[in-house]
Amino acid sequence: MRNPITGLGPASYRAYARMKPLPYARAYWIDPLVNSHNNYVDLFAQGGVLGLGLFFWFSAEVIRLGLRLRTRFADGFAGVM
């Protein structure tokens, strides 16, 4: 939560997620980097609230355009699913 409005930038939050070295079976993981394994958490960490809002706005516009084009091209090659 260093910069919740604009985020930390692409992959720059990884420095805040470093952990102590991890023993795994007989191997020793010296430099573990933690990933959130969630795209929306990554979007928030890298782009902040502003980036997450822009992503949802873009997604809504793409869906809206797809639905509008679907009614325009109902048959023929462009209308085949």
PDB file of N, CA, C and O in Angstrom:
ATOM      1  N   MET A   1       0.823  -1.191   0.000  1.00  0.00           N
ATOM      2  CA  MET A   1       0.000   0.000   0.000  1.00  0.00           C
ATOM      3  C   MET A   1       0.871   1.260   0.000  1.00  0.00           C
ATOM      4  O   MET A   1       0.499   2.277   0.586  1.00  0.00           O
ATOM      5  N   ARG A   2       2.007   1.190  -0.646  1.00  0.00           N
ATOM      6  CA  ARG A   2       2.878   2.361  -0.733  1.00  0.00           C
ATOM      7  C   ARG A   2       2.255   3.458  -1.576  1.00  0.00           C
ATOM      8  O   ARG A   2       2.287   4.628  -1.194  1.00  0.00           O
ATOM      9  N   ASN A   3       1.688   3.094  -2.717  1.00  0.00           N
ATOM     10  CA  ASN A   3       1.100   4.066  -3.627  1.00  0.00           C
ATOM     11  C   ASN A   3      -0.182   3.475  -4.209  1.00  0.00           C
ATOM     12  O   ASN A   3      -0.161   2.959  -5.326  1.00  0.00           O
ATOM     13  N   PRO A   4      -1.293   3.537  -3.482  1.00  0.00           N
ATOM     14  CA  PRO A   4      -2.513   2.864  -3.936  1.00  0.00           C
ATOM     15  C   PRO A   4      -3.186   3.526  -5.144  1.00  0.00           C
ATOM     16  O   PRO A   4      -3.965   2.870  -5.835  1.00  0.00           O
ATOM     17  N   ILE A   5      -2.908   4.795  -5.414  1.00  0.00           N
ATOM     18  CA  ILE A   5      -3.567   5.481  -6.527  1.00  0.00           C
ATOM     19  C   ILE A   5      -2.972   5.046  -7.861  1.00  0.00           C
ATOM     20  O   ILE A   5      -3.713   4.643  -8.757  1.00  0.00           O
ATOM     21  N   THR A   6      -1.655   5.119  -8.013  1.00  0.00           N
ATOM     22  CA  THR A   6      -1.025   4.794  -9.289  1.00  0.00           C
ATOM     23  C   THR A   6      -0.216   3.505  -9.258  1.00  0.00           C
ATOM     24  O   THR A   6       0.310   3.100 -10.295  1.00  0.00           O
ATOM     25  N   GLY A   7      -0.098   2.856  -8.128  1.00  0.00           N
ATOM     26  CA  GLY A   7       0.609   1.582  -8.046  1.00  0.00           C
ATOM     27  C   GLY A   7       2.116   1.746  -8.018  1.00  0.00           C
ATOM     28  O   GLY A   7       2.632   2.860  -7.935  1.00  0.00           O
ATOM     29  N   LEU A   8       2.812   0.629  -8.088  1.00  0.00           N
ATOM     30  CA  LEU A   8       4.264   0.625  -8.006  1.00  0.00           C
ATOM     31  C   LEU A   8       4.947   0.458  -9.346  1.00  0.00           C
ATOM     32  O   LEU A   8       6.176   0.490  -9.413  1.00  0.00           O
ATOM     33  N   GLY A   9       4.194   0.281 -10.408  1.00  0.00           N
ATOM     34  CA  GLY A   9       4.774   0.074 -11.724  1.00  0.00           C
ATOM     35  C   GLY A   9       4.937  -1.408 -12.011  1.00  0.00           C
ATOM     36  O   GLY A   9       4.797  -2.232 -11.107  1.00  0.00           O
ATOM     37  N   PRO A  10       5.234  -1.759 -13.263  1.00  0.00           N
ATOM     38  CA  PRO A  10       5.338  -3.166 -13.646  1.00  0.00           C
ATOM     39  C   PRO A  10       6.412  -3.924 -12.860  1.00  0.00           C
ATOM     40  O   PRO A  10       7.597  -3.599 -12.930  1.00  0.00           O
ATOM     41  N   ALA A  11       5.985  -4.908 -12.133  1.00  0.00           N
ATOM     42  CA  ALA A  11       6.841  -5.842 -11.399  1.00  0.00           C
ATOM     43  C   ALA A  11       7.732  -5.190 -10.355  1.00  0.00           C
ATOM     44  O   ALA A  11       8.672  -5.833  -9.888  1.00  0.00           O
ATOM     45  N   SER A  12       7.486  -3.959  -9.969  1.00  0.00           N
ATOM     46  CA  SER A  12       8.343  -3.334  -8.959  1.00  0.00           C
ATOM     47  C   SER A  12       7.878  -3.633  -7.540  1.00  0.00           C
ATOM     48  O   SER A  12       8.562  -3.258  -6.587  1.00  0.00           O
ATOM     49  N   TYR A  13       6.737  -4.294  -7.370  1.00  0.00           N
ATOM     50  CA  TYR A  13       6.283  -4.645  -6.032  1.00  0.00           C
ATOM     51  C   TYR A  13       6.979  -5.899  -5.521  1.00  0.00           C
ATOM     52  O   TYR A  13       6.865  -6.224  -4.339  1.00  0.00           O
ATOM     53  N   ARG A  14       7.696  -6.607  -6.384  1.00  0.00           N
ATOM     54  CA  ARG A  14       8.344  -7.852  -5.970  1.00  0.00           C
ATOM     55  C   ARG A  14       9.370  -7.627  -4.875  1.00  0.00           C
ATOM     56  O   ARG A  14       9.575  -8.500  -4.031  1.00  0.00           O
ATOM     57  N   ALA A  15      10.008  -6.484  -4.875  1.00  0.00           N
ATOM     58  CA  ALA A  15      10.998  -6.220  -3.821  1.00  0.00           C
ATOM     59  C   ALA A  15      10.356  -6.178  -2.442  1.00  0.00           C
ATOM     60  O   ALA A  15      11.026  -6.454  -1.446  1.00  0.00           O
ATOM     61  N   TYR A  16       9.083  -5.841  -2.363  1.00  0.00           N
ATOM     62  CA  TYR A  16       8.389  -5.785  -1.081  1.00  0.00           C
ATOM     63  C   TYR A  16       7.904  -7.161  -0.639  1.00  0.00           C
ATOM     64  O   TYR A  16       7.509  -7.333   0.514  1.00  0.00           O
ATOM     65  N   ALA A  17       7.926  -8.135  -1.532  1.00  0.00           N
ATOM     66  CA  ALA A  17       7.404  -9.466  -1.225  1.00  0.00           C
ATOM     67  C   ALA A  17       8.517 -10.489  -0.993  1.00  0.00           C
ATOM     68  O   ALA A  17       8.242 -11.688  -0.949  1.00  0.00           O
ATOM     69  N   ARG A  18       9.744 -10.050  -0.845  1.00  0.00           N
ATOM     70  CA  ARG A  18      10.847 -10.990  -0.609  1.00  0.00           C
ATOM     71  C   ARG A  18      10.674 -11.665   0.747  1.00  0.00           C
ATOM     72  O   ARG A  18      10.156 -11.083   1.700  1.00  0.00           O
ATOM     73  N   MET A  19      11.123 -12.897   0.795  1.00  0.00           N
ATOM     74  CA  MET A  19      10.998 -13.680   2.020  1.00  0.00           C
ATOM     75  C   MET A  19      12.366 -14.230   2.396  1.00  0.00           C
ATOM     76  O   MET A  19      13.331 -14.097   1.643  1.00  0.00           O
ATOM     77  N   LYS A  20      12.436 -14.843   3.558  1.00  0.00           N
ATOM     78  CA  LYS A  20      13.686 -15.489   3.948  1.00  0.00           C
ATOM     79  C   LYS A  20      13.895 -16.725   3.076  1.00  0.00           C
ATOM     80  O   LYS A  20      12.936 -17.248   2.509  1.00  0.00           O
ATOM     81  N   PRO A  21      15.138 -17.199   2.963  1.00  0.00           N
ATOM     82  CA  PRO A  21      15.384 -18.389   2.146  1.00  0.00           C
ATOM     83  C   PRO A  21      14.542 -19.577   2.610  1.00  0.00           C
ATOM     84  O   PRO A  21      14.362 -19.794   3.808  1.00  0.00           O
ATOM     85  N   LEU A  22      14.036 -20.332   1.655  1.00  0.00           N
ATOM     86  CA  LEU A  22      13.137 -21.436   1.951  1.00  0.00           C
ATOM     87  C   LEU A  22      13.814 -22.778   1.717  1.00  0.00           C
ATOM     88  O   LEU A  22      14.371 -23.001   0.643  1.00  0.00           O
ATOM     89  N   PRO A  23      13.779 -23.678   2.697  1.00  0.00           N
ATOM     90  CA  PRO A  23      14.229 -25.045   2.425  1.00  0.00           C
ATOM     91  C   PRO A  23      13.083 -25.828   1.793  1.00  0.00           C
ATOM     92  O   PRO A  23      11.950 -25.772   2.272  1.00  0.00           O
ATOM     93  N   TYR A  24      13.377 -26.556   0.720  1.00  0.00           N
ATOM     94  CA  TYR A  24      12.356 -27.336   0.033  1.00  0.00           C
ATOM     95  C   TYR A  24      12.942 -28.709  -0.243  1.00  0.00           C
ATOM     96  O   TYR A  24      13.829 -28.853  -1.084  1.00  0.00           O
ATOM     97  N   ALA A  25      12.442 -29.727   0.469  1.00  0.00           N
ATOM     98  CA  ALA A  25      12.976 -31.090   0.385  1.00  0.00           C
ATOM     99  C   ALA A  25      14.466 -31.025   0.688  1.00  0.00           C
ATOM    100  O   ALA A  25      14.852 -30.596   1.776  1.00  0.00           O
ATOM    101  N   ARG A  26      15.312 -31.443  -0.251  1.00  0.00           N
ATOM    102  CA  ARG A  26      16.751 -31.353  -0.024  1.00  0.00           C
ATOM    103  C   ARG A  26      17.369 -30.158  -0.747  1.00  0.00           C
ATOM    104  O   ARG A  26      18.590 -29.997  -0.744  1.00  0.00           O
ATOM    105  N   ALA A  27      16.540 -29.321  -1.364  1.00  0.00           N
ATOM    106  CA  ALA A  27      17.033 -28.127  -2.046  1.00  0.00           C
ATOM    107  C   ALA A  27      16.855 -26.920  -1.131  1.00  0.00           C
ATOM    108  O   ALA A  27      16.076 -26.958  -0.179  1.00  0.00           O
ATOM    109  N   TYR A  28      17.570 -25.872  -1.426  1.00  0.00           N
ATOM    110  CA  TYR A  28      17.497 -24.648  -0.630  1.00  0.00           C
ATOM    111  C   TYR A  28      17.234 -23.491  -1.581  1.00  0.00           C
ATOM    112  O   TYR A  28      18.094 -23.146  -2.390  1.00  0.00           O
ATOM    113  N   TRP A  29      16.063 -22.896  -1.492  1.00  0.00           N
ATOM    114  CA  TRP A  29      15.649 -21.810  -2.366  1.00  0.00           C
ATOM    115  C   TRP A  29      16.165 -20.508  -1.768  1.00  0.00           C
ATOM    116  O   TRP A  29      15.590 -19.994  -0.808  1.00  0.00           O
ATOM    117  N   ILE A  30      17.244 -19.974  -2.328  1.00  0.00           N
ATOM    118  CA  ILE A  30      17.935 -18.847  -1.710  1.00  0.00           C
ATOM    119  C   ILE A  30      17.217 -17.520  -1.930  1.00  0.00           C
ATOM    120  O   ILE A  30      17.138 -16.707  -1.009  1.00  0.00           O
ATOM    121  N   ASP A  31      16.703 -17.290  -3.105  1.00  0.00           N
ATOM    122  CA  ASP A  31      16.102 -16.001  -3.416  1.00  0.00           C
ATOM    123  C   ASP A  31      14.632 -16.166  -3.815  1.00  0.00           C
ATOM    124  O   ASP A  31      14.297 -16.002  -4.988  1.00  0.00           O
ATOM    125  N   PRO A  32      13.754 -16.487  -2.864  1.00  0.00           N
ATOM    126  CA  PRO A  32      12.346 -16.695  -3.230  1.00  0.00           C
ATOM    127  C   PRO A  32      11.648 -15.375  -3.537  1.00  0.00           C
ATOM    128  O   PRO A  32      11.779 -14.406  -2.789  1.00  0.00           O
ATOM    129  N   LEU A  33      10.912 -15.344  -4.630  1.00  0.00           N
ATOM    130  CA  LEU A  33      10.081 -14.193  -4.977  1.00  0.00           C
ATOM    131  C   LEU A  33       8.632 -14.650  -4.949  1.00  0.00           C
ATOM    132  O   LEU A  33       8.285 -15.673  -5.541  1.00  0.00           O
ATOM    133  N   VAL A  34       7.810 -13.913  -4.280  1.00  0.00           N
ATOM    134  CA  VAL A  34       6.425 -14.311  -4.092  1.00  0.00           C
ATOM    135  C   VAL A  34       5.568 -13.645  -5.155  1.00  0.00           C
ATOM    136  O   VAL A  34       5.695 -12.447  -5.407  1.00  0.00           O
ATOM    137  N   ASN A  35       4.706 -14.418  -5.769  1.00  0.00           N
ATOM    138  CA  ASN A  35       3.759 -13.913  -6.743  1.00  0.00           C
ATOM    139  C   ASN A  35       2.369 -14.047  -6.146  1.00  0.00           C
ATOM    140  O   ASN A  35       2.108 -14.985  -5.393  1.00  0.00           O
ATOM    141  N   SER A  36       1.481 -13.129  -6.467  1.00  0.00           N
ATOM    142  CA  SER A  36       0.144 -13.171  -5.884  1.00  0.00           C
ATOM    143  C   SER A  36      -0.717 -14.275  -6.494  1.00  0.00           C
ATOM    144  O   SER A  36      -1.680 -14.705  -5.859  1.00  0.00           O
ATOM    145  N   HIS A  37      -0.407 -14.747  -7.696  1.00  0.00           N
ATOM    146  CA  HIS A  37      -1.199 -15.750  -8.409  1.00  0.00           C
ATOM    147  C   HIS A  37      -2.627 -15.275  -8.637  1.00  0.00           C
ATOM    148  O   HIS A  37      -3.545 -16.090  -8.738  1.00  0.00           O
ATOM    149  N   ASN A  38      -2.820 -13.970  -8.718  1.00  0.00           N
ATOM    150  CA  ASN A  38      -4.126 -13.391  -8.988  1.00  0.00           C
ATOM    151  C   ASN A  38      -3.913 -12.175  -9.883  1.00  0.00           C
ATOM    152  O   ASN A  38      -3.234 -11.226  -9.490  1.00  0.00           O
ATOM    153  N   ASN A  39      -4.478 -12.197 -11.062  1.00  0.00           N
ATOM    154  CA  ASN A  39      -4.247 -11.107 -12.007  1.00  0.00           C
ATOM    155  C   ASN A  39      -4.769  -9.769 -11.512  1.00  0.00           C
ATOM    156  O   ASN A  39      -4.155  -8.735 -11.776  1.00  0.00           O
ATOM    157  N   TYR A  40      -5.880  -9.766 -10.806  1.00  0.00           N
ATOM    158  CA  TYR A  40      -6.443  -8.500 -10.343  1.00  0.00           C
ATOM    159  C   TYR A  40      -5.610  -7.907  -9.211  1.00  0.00           C
ATOM    160  O   TYR A  40      -5.485  -6.686  -9.116  1.00  0.00           O
ATOM    161  N   VAL A  41      -5.048  -8.739  -8.363  1.00  0.00           N
ATOM    162  CA  VAL A  41      -4.150  -8.242  -7.320  1.00  0.00           C
ATOM    163  C   VAL A  41      -2.889  -7.682  -7.964  1.00  0.00           C
ATOM    164  O   VAL A  41      -2.380  -6.648  -7.532  1.00  0.00           O
ATOM    165  N   ASP A  42      -2.376  -8.359  -8.998  1.00  0.00           N
ATOM    166  CA  ASP A  42      -1.215  -7.842  -9.714  1.00  0.00           C
ATOM    167  C   ASP A  42      -1.533  -6.509 -10.395  1.00  0.00           C
ATOM    168  O   ASP A  42      -0.718  -5.587 -10.362  1.00  0.00           O
ATOM    169  N   LEU A  43      -2.709  -6.403 -11.008  1.00  0.00           N
ATOM    170  CA  LEU A  43      -3.107  -5.134 -11.626  1.00  0.00           C
ATOM    171  C   LEU A  43      -3.171  -4.018 -10.601  1.00  0.00           C
ATOM    172  O   LEU A  43      -2.732  -2.901 -10.872  1.00  0.00           O
ATOM    173  N   PHE A  44      -3.711  -4.306  -9.433  1.00  0.00           N
ATOM    174  CA  PHE A  44      -3.788  -3.287  -8.383  1.00  0.00           C
ATOM    175  C   PHE A  44      -2.397  -2.927  -7.886  1.00  0.00           C
ATOM    176  O   PHE A  44      -2.106  -1.749  -7.680  1.00  0.00           O
ATOM    177  N   ALA A  45      -1.526  -3.925  -7.688  1.00  0.00           N
ATOM    178  CA  ALA A  45      -0.181  -3.646  -7.184  1.00  0.00           C
ATOM    179  C   ALA A  45       0.638  -2.848  -8.189  1.00  0.00           C
ATOM    180  O   ALA A  45       1.396  -1.959  -7.804  1.00  0.00           O
ATOM    181  N   GLN A  46       0.493  -3.155  -9.464  1.00  0.00           N
ATOM    182  CA  GLN A  46       1.312  -2.491 -10.479  1.00  0.00           C
ATOM    183  C   GLN A  46       0.693  -1.198 -10.990  1.00  0.00           C
ATOM    184  O   GLN A  46       1.418  -0.250 -11.291  1.00  0.00           O
ATOM    185  N   GLY A  47      -0.627  -1.140 -11.094  1.00  0.00           N
ATOM    186  CA  GLY A  47      -1.272   0.038 -11.666  1.00  0.00           C
ATOM    187  C   GLY A  47      -2.090   0.844 -10.691  1.00  0.00           C
ATOM    188  O   GLY A  47      -2.548   1.936 -11.028  1.00  0.00           O
ATOM    189  N   GLY A  48      -2.289   0.338  -9.489  1.00  0.00           N
ATOM    190  CA  GLY A  48      -3.073   1.041  -8.491  1.00  0.00           C
ATOM    191  C   GLY A  48      -4.554   1.054  -8.829  1.00  0.00           C
ATOM    192  O   GLY A  48      -5.006   0.344  -9.728  1.00  0.00           O
ATOM    193  N   VAL A  49      -5.288   1.856  -8.110  1.00  0.00           N
ATOM    194  CA  VAL A  49      -6.729   1.980  -8.330  1.00  0.00           C
ATOM    195  C   VAL A  49      -6.996   2.558  -9.717  1.00  0.00           C
ATOM    196  O   VAL A  49      -7.952   2.166 -10.386  1.00  0.00           O
ATOM    197  N   LEU A  50      -6.153   3.482 -10.140  1.00  0.00           N
ATOM    198  CA  LEU A  50      -6.313   4.102 -11.457  1.00  0.00           C
ATOM    199  C   LEU A  50      -6.144   3.062 -12.576  1.00  0.00           C
ATOM    200  O   LEU A  50      -6.959   3.010 -13.497  1.00  0.00           O
ATOM    201  N   GLY A  51      -5.111   2.250 -12.501  1.00  0.00           N
ATOM    202  CA  GLY A  51      -4.885   1.223 -13.515  1.00  0.00           C
ATOM    203  C   GLY A  51      -5.956   0.158 -13.520  1.00  0.00           C
ATOM    204  O   GLY A  51      -6.375  -0.297 -14.584  1.00  0.00           O
ATOM    205  N   LEU A  52      -6.410  -0.251 -12.333  1.00  0.00           N
ATOM    206  CA  LEU A  52      -7.467  -1.256 -12.242  1.00  0.00           C
ATOM    207  C   LEU A  52      -8.771  -0.718 -12.823  1.00  0.00           C
ATOM    208  O   LEU A  52      -9.492  -1.436 -13.516  1.00  0.00           O
ATOM    209  N   GLY A  53      -9.069   0.548 -12.538  1.00  0.00           N
ATOM    210  CA  GLY A  53     -10.265   1.178 -13.107  1.00  0.00           C
ATOM    211  C   GLY A  53     -10.199   1.282 -14.623  1.00  0.00           C
ATOM    212  O   GLY A  53     -11.189   1.033 -15.311  1.00  0.00           O
ATOM    213  N   LEU A  54      -9.030   1.652 -15.145  1.00  0.00           N
ATOM    214  CA  LEU A  54      -8.865   1.724 -16.596  1.00  0.00           C
ATOM    215  C   LEU A  54      -9.000   0.343 -17.245  1.00  0.00           C
ATOM    216  O   LEU A  54      -9.567   0.226 -18.331  1.00  0.00           O
ATOM    217  N   PHE A  55      -8.487  -0.694 -16.592  1.00  0.00           N
ATOM    218  CA  PHE A  55      -8.627  -2.048 -17.122  1.00  0.00           C
ATOM    219  C   PHE A  55     -10.092  -2.472 -17.189  1.00  0.00           C
ATOM    220  O   PHE A  55     -10.528  -3.030 -18.196  1.00  0.00           O
ATOM    221  N   PHE A  56     -10.858  -2.212 -16.123  1.00  0.00           N
ATOM    222  CA  PHE A  56     -12.279  -2.576 -16.128  1.00  0.00           C
ATOM    223  C   PHE A  56     -13.060  -1.753 -17.157  1.00  0.00           C
ATOM    224  O   PHE A  56     -13.986  -2.267 -17.784  1.00  0.00           O
ATOM    225  N   TRP A  57     -12.696  -0.495 -17.332  1.00  0.00           N
ATOM    226  CA  TRP A  57     -13.344   0.342 -18.337  1.00  0.00           C
ATOM    227  C   TRP A  57     -13.064  -0.212 -19.734  1.00  0.00           C
ATOM    228  O   TRP A  57     -13.980  -0.314 -20.550  1.00  0.00           O
ATOM    229  N   PHE A  58     -11.804  -0.571 -20.020  1.00  0.00           N
ATOM    230  CA  PHE A  58     -11.441  -1.159 -21.305  1.00  0.00           C
ATOM    231  C   PHE A  58     -12.201  -2.464 -21.538  1.00  0.00           C
ATOM    232  O   PHE A  58     -12.709  -2.703 -22.634  1.00  0.00           O
ATOM    233  N   SER A  59     -12.278  -3.303 -20.513  1.00  0.00           N
ATOM    234  CA  SER A  59     -12.996  -4.578 -20.646  1.00  0.00           C
ATOM    235  C   SER A  59     -14.471  -4.355 -20.954  1.00  0.00           C
ATOM    236  O   SER A  59     -15.042  -5.046 -21.798  1.00  0.00           O
ATOM    237  N   ALA A  60     -15.087  -3.399 -20.277  1.00  0.00           N
ATOM    238  CA  ALA A  60     -16.503  -3.107 -20.516  1.00  0.00           C
ATOM    239  C   ALA A  60     -16.722  -2.586 -21.937  1.00  0.00           C
ATOM    240  O   ALA A  60     -17.707  -2.945 -22.581  1.00  0.00           O
ATOM    241  N   GLU A  61     -15.818  -1.750 -22.427  1.00  0.00           N
ATOM    242  CA  GLU A  61     -15.949  -1.228 -23.784  1.00  0.00           C
ATOM    243  C   GLU A  61     -15.782  -2.328 -24.834  1.00  0.00           C
ATOM    244  O   GLU A  61     -16.483  -2.325 -25.845  1.00  0.00           O
ATOM    245  N   VAL A  62     -14.868  -3.259 -24.607  1.00  0.00           N
ATOM    246  CA  VAL A  62     -14.675  -4.372 -25.542  1.00  0.00           C
ATOM    247  C   VAL A  62     -15.916  -5.256 -25.572  1.00  0.00           C
ATOM    248  O   VAL A  62     -16.335  -5.692 -26.644  1.00  0.00           O
ATOM    249  N   ILE A  63     -16.506  -5.526 -24.414  1.00  0.00           N
ATOM    250  CA  ILE A  63     -17.725  -6.332 -24.356  1.00  0.00           C
ATOM    251  C   ILE A  63     -18.871  -5.607 -25.056  1.00  0.00           C
ATOM    252  O   ILE A  63     -19.631  -6.211 -25.813  1.00  0.00           O
ATOM    253  N   ARG A  64     -18.985  -4.313 -24.797  1.00  0.00           N
ATOM    254  CA  ARG A  64     -20.048  -3.526 -25.435  1.00  0.00           C
ATOM    255  C   ARG A  64     -19.896  -3.509 -26.959  1.00  0.00           C
ATOM    256  O   ARG A  64     -20.881  -3.653 -27.684  1.00  0.00           O
ATOM    257  N   LEU A  65     -18.680  -3.335 -27.437  1.00  0.00           N
ATOM    258  CA  LEU A  65     -18.426  -3.349 -28.878  1.00  0.00           C
ATOM    259  C   LEU A  65     -18.717  -4.719 -29.473  1.00  0.00           C
ATOM    260  O   LEU A  65     -19.286  -4.812 -30.561  1.00  0.00           O
ATOM    261  N   GLY A  66     -18.335  -5.778 -28.779  1.00  0.00           N
ATOM    262  CA  GLY A  66     -18.606  -7.131 -29.265  1.00  0.00           C
ATOM    263  C   GLY A  66     -20.090  -7.417 -29.383  1.00  0.00           C
ATOM    264  O   GLY A  66     -20.531  -8.024 -30.359  1.00  0.00           O
ATOM    265  N   LEU A  67     -20.861  -6.988 -28.399  1.00  0.00           N
ATOM    266  CA  LEU A  67     -22.309  -7.194 -28.456  1.00  0.00           C
ATOM    267  C   LEU A  67     -22.946  -6.386 -29.574  1.00  0.00           C
ATOM    268  O   LEU A  67     -23.879  -6.854 -30.227  1.00  0.00           O
ATOM    269  N   ARG A  68     -22.447  -5.177 -29.797  1.00  0.00           N
ATOM    270  CA  ARG A  68     -22.986  -4.351 -30.878  1.00  0.00           C
ATOM    271  C   ARG A  68     -22.647  -4.937 -32.244  1.00  0.00           C
ATOM    272  O   ARG A  68     -23.487  -4.935 -33.143  1.00  0.00           O
ATOM    273  N   LEU A  69     -21.420  -5.438 -32.409  1.00  0.00           N
ATOM    274  CA  LEU A  69     -21.032  -6.036 -33.690  1.00  0.00           C
ATOM    275  C   LEU A  69     -21.728  -7.366 -33.932  1.00  0.00           C
ATOM    276  O   LEU A  69     -21.941  -7.761 -35.078  1.00  0.00           O
ATOM    277  N   ARG A  70     -22.077  -8.045 -32.871  1.00  0.00           N
ATOM    278  CA  ARG A  70     -22.773  -9.322 -33.017  1.00  0.00           C
ATOM    279  C   ARG A  70     -24.144  -9.146 -33.651  1.00  0.00           C
ATOM    280  O   ARG A  70     -24.566  -9.993 -34.438  1.00  0.00           O
ATOM    281  N   THR A  71     -24.838  -8.082 -33.331  1.00  0.00           N
ATOM    282  CA  THR A  71     -26.149  -7.827 -33.936  1.00  0.00           C
ATOM    283  C   THR A  71     -25.993  -7.310 -35.360  1.00  0.00           C
ATOM    284  O   THR A  71     -26.886  -7.504 -36.184  1.00  0.00           O
ATOM    285  N   ARG A  72     -24.870  -6.652 -35.665  1.00  0.00           N
ATOM    286  CA  ARG A  72     -24.659  -6.112 -37.003  1.00  0.00           C
ATOM    287  C   ARG A  72     -24.309  -7.196 -38.012  1.00  0.00           C
ATOM    288  O   ARG A  72     -24.772  -7.153 -39.151  1.00  0.00           O
ATOM    289  N   PHE A  73     -23.495  -8.169 -37.606  1.00  0.00           N
ATOM    290  CA  PHE A  73     -23.080  -9.259 -38.482  1.00  0.00           C
ATOM    291  C   PHE A  73     -23.677 -10.566 -37.970  1.00  0.00           C
ATOM    292  O   PHE A  73     -23.001 -11.335 -37.286  1.00  0.00           O
ATOM    293  N   ALA A  74     -24.936 -10.815 -38.298  1.00  0.00           N
ATOM    294  CA  ALA A  74     -25.627 -11.985 -37.772  1.00  0.00           C
ATOM    295  C   ALA A  74     -25.406 -13.240 -38.631  1.00  0.00           C
ATOM    296  O   ALA A  74     -25.467 -14.354 -38.112  1.00  0.00           O
ATOM    297  N   ASP A  75     -25.155 -13.075 -39.918  1.00  0.00           N
ATOM    298  CA  ASP A  75     -24.964 -14.236 -40.774  1.00  0.00           C
ATOM    299  C   ASP A  75     -23.753 -14.019 -41.681  1.00  0.00           C
ATOM    300  O   ASP A  75     -23.180 -12.931 -41.722  1.00  0.00           O
ATOM    301  N   GLY A  76     -23.381 -15.056 -42.394  1.00  0.00           N
ATOM    302  CA  GLY A  76     -22.208 -14.985 -43.251  1.00  0.00           C
ATOM    303  C   GLY A  76     -20.944 -15.376 -42.499  1.00  0.00           C
ATOM    304  O   GLY A  76     -21.005 -15.891 -41.383  1.00  0.00           O
ATOM    305  N   PHE A  77     -19.795 -15.124 -43.124  1.00  0.00           N
ATOM    306  CA  PHE A  77     -18.522 -15.514 -42.536  1.00  0.00           C
ATOM    307  C   PHE A  77     -18.248 -14.793 -41.225  1.00  0.00           C
ATOM    308  O   PHE A  77     -17.739 -15.399 -40.282  1.00  0.00           O
ATOM    309  N   ALA A  78     -18.581 -13.504 -41.152  1.00  0.00           N
ATOM    310  CA  ALA A  78     -18.320 -12.722 -39.940  1.00  0.00           C
ATOM    311  C   ALA A  78     -19.233 -13.135 -38.787  1.00  0.00           C
ATOM    312  O   ALA A  78     -18.900 -12.897 -37.626  1.00  0.00           O
ATOM    313  N   GLY A  79     -20.380 -13.752 -39.089  1.00  0.00           N
ATOM    314  CA  GLY A  79     -21.305 -14.114 -38.036  1.00  0.00           C
ATOM    315  C   GLY A  79     -21.163 -15.539 -37.547  1.00  0.00           C
ATOM    316  O   GLY A  79     -21.881 -15.944 -36.633  1.00  0.00           O
ATOM    317  N   VAL A  80     -20.262 -16.310 -38.123  1.00  0.00           N
ATOM    318  CA  VAL A  80     -20.075 -17.714 -37.725  1.00  0.00           C
ATOM    319  C   VAL A  80     -19.374 -17.762 -36.393  1.00  0.00           C
ATOM    320  O   VAL A  80     -18.380 -17.069 -36.178  1.00  0.00           O
ATOM    321  N   MET A  81     -19.886 -18.574 -35.502  1.00  0.00           N
ATOM    322  CA  MET A  81     -19.258 -18.729 -34.184  1.00  0.00           C
ATOM    323  C   MET A  81     -18.273 -19.851 -34.205  1.00  0.00           C
ATOM    324  O   MET A  81     -17.642 -20.138 -33.188  1.00  0.00           O
TER     325      MET A  81
END
